[in-house]
């Protein structure tokens, strides 16, 4: 799975809209759309925020592993 596909899947699993994620990350819905389609790369700082929010590891969000690991 590509990293950007995982971003969308996790968002949808949490019943959030792109606008919801934009608010969490203090950005625009359009920017979230670019990240979810792979048009642009999201910065490490944003991955950390999402990992904490979703309580999953960054390597899961990046699509490097398939089983989400909870943060300690």
Secondary structure, 3 states (H helix, E strand, C coil): CCHHHHHHHHHHHCCCCHHHHHHHHCCCHHHHHHHHHCCCCCCHHHHHHHHHHHCCCHHHHCCCCCCCCCCC
